[in-house]
Amino acid sequence: MADYNYGGSEEENAELKKLEAELIDDPDNFETWERLVRAAEALEGGINRNSNSEAITTVRNVYDRFLAKFPLLFGYWKKYADLEFSITGTEAADMVYERGVASISPSVDLWTNYCSFKAETSHDVDIIRELFERGASSVGLDFLAHPFWDKYIEFEERVEAPEKIFAILSRVIHIPMHQYARYFERFRQLAQTRSLAELAPQETLSQFRAELDAASGQVAPGAKADAEVERDLRLRVDSYHLEIFSKTQTETTKRWTYESEIKRPYFHVTELDEGQLSNWKKYLDFEESEGSYPRIQFLYERCLVTCAHYDEFWQRYARWMAAQPGKEEEVRCIYQRASCLYVPIANPATRLQYAYFEEMSGRVDVAKDIHEAILINMPDHVETIVSLANMCRRHGGLEAAIEIYKNQLDSPQCDLATKAALVAEWARLLWKIKGSAEDARQVYLTNQQYYLHSGAFWSSYLSFELEQPTSASTENVQYERIKQVIEDVRSKSSLTADTVKDLVQTYMVYLLERGTKDAAKEYMTLDREVHGPASVSQTKTGAAGQVVEQANTTTPAVVPSDVPPQPTPYPYFQESPVNGSVDA
């Protein structure tokens, strides 16, 4: 980076290098990104077609990286398009706009800007109209779509196409939106000058004619003058239009409550407050109850511009789409957009859902790749490792799952806390899937020396023993096993005093619920030693078997800070070459 020439002065290059270095340390800092964009635009006093090639390359590179990271910022797509227009011309600007509307298709502002640009720079009416129609299909249902529809009507006025204007208004009057009444008033005015065939569907006009003929009763057919018939028909059609207006008004009013609560209809990196998130959930609930597929889908797309970083909305969208018949590819697209573009990798829940979807679809290799992609960025994410192991077990058997745990436990990228959790999951597999509690127990016994500091390990070990079924013949044996776990916790582990207390308290509950006739004595002894005042308590914690006594003193015991010994490769248990059984 030190030798790279950004195309500006020495001071400008130094500023860009400084900002690039900051982004290497903090690639998610939005403010730094914005400063980088401004600094790149300002090279040589402002980039234009006369700027040197290095400066132009720099600003394009900055914009491309910035919008790849924040593709929902419609304002920056417009700025980039304007910049390309000033450098190269119309075609380059068109390409930027196309990338923009592909990235943020529900943006009324971006579509309005793009269509306006096309109307100003192209002389081909059909191409311009085709672009407006694409925009209408993308944003026409937006509650605040009036700037787009106004621009579309303005274009048709400029090319003097009144029939197109009336056709646009005929569509708009059915859409619940902020300025519905204004469009209806103009539609009604223009309707007076349009032919009857344009005012309503042919079947509706035929129905009105039949009703008028029936109402005329005994009047012979053809007795009314054509002008009178048309006048009566227009009155009927006008009433029909008023019914449309009333319905649109009602639908607009239904949505007004939710729309008025939307404080930020655009994307930003700052978090939304709980009220905004709740309003979107209620709005989606309402639209789903209305049952219109196009409106529901559009509201989801619009919601996910504002709530792009919230995986709960992506998962909700995918679940709703999955309930629609024949929409498997649409569901896949939703998961891909969420996983590859918007939801932070630190929230892998949506990616795991995507993996399950692909597994369901028979693409197990893709599902495995999704898990592994998460682990590249989060190598110690226990939920993902367990999910991968379980998926491999479903399709390759128990040994395939064990192989996953074995690889992860050998990985230097996993810390001891993660490995402790994985050992517990390994034991759980042997217990729940293989059906061998003894094999699972040997895993815990063999590995406790490596995880003396891990509360998760000991909690899992204790829970395992507590959950074992007992009978009259095995009750005493199981009691001894549980008691031994607690003794090891108190005498061998290096857990904190609070963690030891919690585990002992669990054991004390067991004593009262399932203990023998001598349980009360043991219970009271533990109660005094663990929960009593300093003068009588005996808190036992230590590291690597060292016991630290605390009694009759106000000076806290010093717990050795020795790091627990690192596990050697495969210390967990050895598999018998004969039958795969687990030996200590």
N, C-alpha and C positions, 0 to 999 in steps of 0.2 A: 504493500500500500504506500510505502514511503516514496517509491519511485514513480507512482502513478500520476499522470498529468490530467487534471480535470478540465483543462482548457481555460482556466481563469487566471487572474493575477496571482502573485505569490501569496497575498493575504487571503484571497478567496480560496485557493487550494488548501491553505492551512486550516481554514474554517471547516471545509468539507472533510478533510482528514480527521479533524477533531470530532466531528459529528459521527463519522463512520466508526471511529474507535469507540465512541459512547454506545453505539448500537450493537457493537460486538459484545460489549459487557452487559447490555440490557436491550435485547432485540424487540421487546414488547413495549418500549416506552413511546407512547403516541406523540408526546410533545417533541421528542427528539426527531422523530420521523417528519413531523411538520416543519421543524426548523431546517431539516435537510432539504426538503422540497423547496422551501423558500430560498435557501442558499443556492441551490442548483439553478432555479429560475433566474436568479439575479446575476449569474455569471456574465461578465462583459457588459454589465449595465442592463441586462435583460436579453434573453434569448430571442432571436429572430432568424429569418432566412439568411442573413448576412453573418451570423455568428460562425466561429470556426468549428470544424467538424468534431473536435474533441469535446468542446462545450456542449454541442448538440447531443452527442452520444452520452455524455454525463447526465444531462437532464432527463433524457429518455430512460436511461438505466434506473435513475432514482424513481421516476414515476412508475415504471414497470414493477419495481420491487415493492414500492409503497402500496400500489393498488392490488398487487398479488396478496399482500398481507391484510389489507383493509379494502376488500372489493365492494363493500356496500356504501362507500362514501360517494354519493352521486355527484356532489359538487366538484370533487377532484377529477372525476371522469370528464366533466364539462371543461374544466380548466385544461386538462391534458389535450382534449380535442381542439380547443381554441389555440393552444400552443402549436400543435401539429399543423393546423390550418395556416398559422402565421409562418411556419417553417417550410412546409412542403406543399400544402394546398388541400383541396377538397377531399381527394381520395384518402389521404392519410388521416384526416379528421374523421371521415366516415368509418374507417377501420377502428379507431378508438371508440367511437360511439357504439359500434356493433359489439365490441368487447364489453362496454359498459352496460348495455341493455341485456346482454347475456348474463352478466354478473348480478344485476339488480333489476330484474324484469318488472317488479311491481312499482317502480319509481315513476310517479306521475311527472315529476320535475324533469327527470332525465329524458323521458320519452317526448315531453313537450319541447325541450331544448333541441333534441335530435331532429324532430319533425320540422321545427322552425328553421333549423340550419339547412335541412334538405330543401325546404320550400324556397329559401333564399339563394341557394347555390346551384339548383338544378332547374332545367327548363323542360324536363319530361314530366308532364302532368300525371301520367299513369304510374311512374316510379314513385312520385311523391305521394300519390293517393294510396298506393300499395303499402308504403311505410306507415301512413296514418292508420291504415286498417290493422297492421301488425300492432301498432301502439294501442288501438282500441281493444284488441283481443287481450292485451296484457294488462292494461290499467283502466279500461272503460268502466269497470264496476266499482272503482274506488269511490268512497263517499265524498272525497275532495278532488274528483277528476275534472271539475269544471274548467281549469286552465287548459287542459288537453283538448276537451271538446270545443272550447272557444277558439283555440288555434286551428282546429280542423275546419270549423265553420268559416273562420276568417279566410282560410286558404280557398275554400270552395266559392266564397264571395269574390275573391280576387280573380278567379278564373271564370267567373260568371256562370256558375252551374247551379241554378236555383233548385232543380230537381234533386241534386245531391244534398243540398242543404236540408231540404224537407225530409229526405230519407234519413239523414243523420238525426234530425230532431225526432223523427218517428221512433228511433231506437232509444234516444236519451230519455224520453218521457216515461219509459217503463223502469228506469233505474232509480232506486232510492239514493238520493245524493243531496248535498248541502244546498244547491241552488236549483232544485227541481222545478220550482214554480216559475222561475224566469224562462226556462226552456219551454215550459208548457204554454206560457202566454204567447211566445213567438210562434210556436207550432200552430196554435189555434188561429193566429192572424194569417199565417201562410196557407192554412187549410182552406180558407175562403177562396183562394185563387187556384187551387189544385183540382184536378179532375177527381171524380168520385172513385175511380179505380185506385187512386193513390192513397185514399183516406182510410181504408180498412181492407182486411183480407177479403178475397172474392167470396168465400163461403159466408162471411158475415154480411156482406152486401146482399147476397142472394136471400139470406134469412130475412133481412129487413124488407126486401121487396115482397117476399111472400107474406109477411105480416101486414104490410100495407095493403096488399091485394085482398087479404082476408078481412081487414078492417073496413074496406070499401063496401063490403057486403053485396048488395044487389046491383051495384053499379057495374055496367057491362065492361068487360075488358077493353082497354084502349080508350075508355070514355074520358079519362083524365089527360090533360095536356102534358107533354113531356116536361115542360118547365115546372109544372105543379108536382109531378112525380119526383123530379130531381130536388125540388125544394123540400118535400117531405122526407126524402131520403137523407138530405144533408142535416135536417133536424135530428133524425134518428142517429146519424153518425156523430153529430156534435154531443148528444147525450152519451153515446158510447165512449167518446173521448173524455168526457167529464168523469165517467166511471173509472177510466184508466188513471186520471189525475187523482181521484179520491183514493184509489188503491195505492198509488205511489206515495201519496202523502202519508197514508197509514204506515206503510213499510218504512218510510223515512223516520217517522216519529218513533217507531219501535227501536231503531238503531241509534237515535239521537242520544239516549242515555249513555250508551257505551262510547260513542264517538266523542262526546263532550268531556269524557274522563281521560282521553288519550292526550297526555301532555307532551310526549316526544314521539312523533310518528316516523322518525328517521333513526338510522343507526348511529350509535356512538359507543366509544369504548367504556364510558362510565356506566356503573351499574344502575339498573332501574329499581325504584323503591317497591316495596311489597304491594302498595296500592295499585301501581301500574300493572304489575304482573297479575294480580287478582282480577283486574278489569279485563285483561286480554283473555283470561280463562273463562270469565263469565260471558264475554262476547262470543267466543268460540262455542260455548255451550248453547247460547241462543241461536247462532247461525246453524249449528248442527240440528237443533230442534226444528228449524224451518224446513230443512230437507232439500235445499237446492244445491246440487253438486257443484256447479260453477261458482256460486257465491261462497260456499264453504271452502273450496280449494283456494279461491282468491284471498279470502280472509287469512287462511293459514300462511300463504305466501307473504302477505302484507305483515302479519304478526312477526314472521321470522326475519324480517328486515330489522325490526326494532329489538327483537329478543333472540338474535342470532347466536349469542353465546350461552343461551340457557338450554341445556340438553333436554329438559323436560318437555319443551314445546316441540322439538324435533321428534322425540319419541312419541308424543301424542299425535303428531301429524302422520308418522309412519303407521301407527296403530289404526288411525282412522282410515287411511288409504288402504291398508291391508284388508279392511272390512268391505271394501268396494270390490265387486266381482271383476276379475281380469286385470288387476292393477299391479301385478307382481313387479314389473319393470319400473313403474312409478315409485313403488316402495323402495326398491333398490336405489333409485336415483336420490331419494330423500336421505337415505342412510349415507350414501356416498358424499353428498353435499355437506352433511353435518360432520362427517368424519374427516374429510379431506380439506375442508375450507373453514368451517366456522367454530365448531365446539372445541375448546382448548384440549390438548392432549392430557392435561392434568385431570380432566373429567372423562374417564374412559368408558363410562356406563353406556353411552350411545354406541360406541365402537363395539362393545361386547354384544349389544343387541343386534348390531349389524352382522356380527359373526354368527349369531344364532340363526338369523334370517337366512344367511347363505348356507349354513349347515342344513336347515330345513329344506332349502331348495336343491340339495344334493351336491353342493359345491364345497365339500369338506376342505379341500386344499386351500380355497379362498378364505374360509373361516379360520384355518390355522394361520395363514399369512396375516390376517387382521390381528390375531392375538400376538404374533411375533413382532408386528409393527409397533404395537403398544409397548412391548417389553424393550424394544430398542431405545425408546425414550424414557421408560419407567421400569428399569430392570428389576426393581425390588417391589413391584406392585403385586401383593399377595393375591388379591382377588383375580387378577388376570392369569397368574400362574396356575391357580387352582382351577379356573375355568378351562384353561388349555389342557391341563391334566385330565379333567373330567371328560372333555370332548374326545381326547385321544383314547380314553378308556371306552367310551361309547362305541368307537369305531375300530379300535385295535386291541381291546382287552386290558386287563389289569396291568400287565407288564409294560404296555405303552404309556400308561399313566405314571408308573414308577420311574420310567426312563425320563420323563419330563422333570419330575422332582429331583432325580439324580443329577441331571444336567444343571438345574438351577442351584442346587446345593453346592455344586462344585464351582459355580461362577464366582469370580472375585468381585463382581458388581453387586452381589447381594450382601447386605449387612447381616450381622448376627441376629438382629431382631426378626428380620424376614426369614432367615433360615430356621429360627425357632418355630415360627408359625408354620413353615412348610413341613417340618418334622411332624408337627401335630397333625397336619392334613394327611401326611403319609400314613401315620398310624391309623387315622380315621378310615382311610381307604381299606387297609387290611382288616379293620374291625367290621366296617359296614358292608363292604363289597365282597371281600374274601370270606368274611364270616369267622375270622380267627381273632378272638380277643387276646389270646396268648401272644400271637405274633405282634399285635399292636402294643401290648404291654412291654415286650422286649425292646421295642423301638424306644419307648419312653425310658426304660431302665438304662439302656445302652447310651442314650444321648444326654441324660440329665447332667452329666459332668461338664458338657460343653455349653449348657444354657442355664448356669446357676443364677444368672442375673435377669433372666427373662420371666416376667410375670405372666406373659401369654402362654409360655410353655408349661409352667406349673399349674396355671389355671386350667389349661386343657387336660393336663395329666390328671388332676383331681376330678374334673368333670367326667373324664373317661371312667375312672374307677367308680364314681358315684352312680353312674348310669348302668353299670353291669347288673343284670338280673340276679336275684338271689333266691335261695330256697332254704328250708330248714337245715339241710345238710351242708350248704355252702356259705351260710350267713356269717359264721365266725371267720372263715377264710377271707371273705371279702372285707370284713371289718378290719382285719389285720393289714390288708393291702392298703386300705384307705388311711388307716392310722399311720402306716409307714410313709405314705406320701407327705402327710403333715409333719411327721418327725424330720423327714429330709428337708422340707421347706424351712423348718425352724433351725436345723442344725447345719445343713450343708449349703443352702442357697445364699446368694448375696442380694436378696431382694430388700427393698426398703421396708421399714417398719410398718408403714401403712398397708403395703401390699400383703405382708405376712399376716397382719391383723385381719384383712378381708378374707384371706384363704382360711385362716383358722376359724373365723366366724361361720363360714360355710360348713366347715367340719362340725362345729358346735350344733348347728341346726340339724345336721345329719344325726348326731348323737341323740338328740331329743326325739326325732321322728322315727329313727330306725335302730337306735342303740339297744343294748341289753339292760338288765336290771342294775348294772353298775355304771350306766351311762351318766347319771346325774352327778356322781362323784367326779368323773373325768371332766364333765362339763363345767362344774364349779371351779375345779383346779385351773382349767384353761381360762375361764372367765377372769379369775383373779390375776393370773400371770400376764394375760394379754390386755385386759381392759382396766386393770386396777391402777391405783395411784403409783407414782414412782417408788414409794417406799416399799411396796409389796410386789410390783410387777416384775416380770422377767422377760424382757423382749430379747428374743434370740434371733440375730441376723448375723451373717458372716459371708466370707468369700472363700470358695474352695475348701469348705469344711471347717473353717475357723469360727468359733462361737464367741459372740460378743455379749457379755452380760451387762445389764443396766439395772442397778438397784441402789437405792439410798444415795443417789448422787444427782446433782443438777448439771453435771458436765456430760454432754452427749458422748456416747461411745464413738470411737473413730473407726469407720469401716474401711478396711484396706482398699486402695484404689487399683489393685492389680487387675489387669485386663484378663478376663477368662481365657483359658487356652484355646487357640484356634483349632477347629476340627481338622483332622487329617482326612484325606480323600476316603470317602465311604466309611466313616466311623459308625454310621447309623445302625446298620446290621449287615450281616453277610448272607447272601442267598445260597441255599444249598444247591449244588449242581445237579442234585437228583430230582428234587421235587419243588424247589423254589421256596421252601419254608424258611422262616426267619429265625436265626439263632442270635442269642445275645453276643 
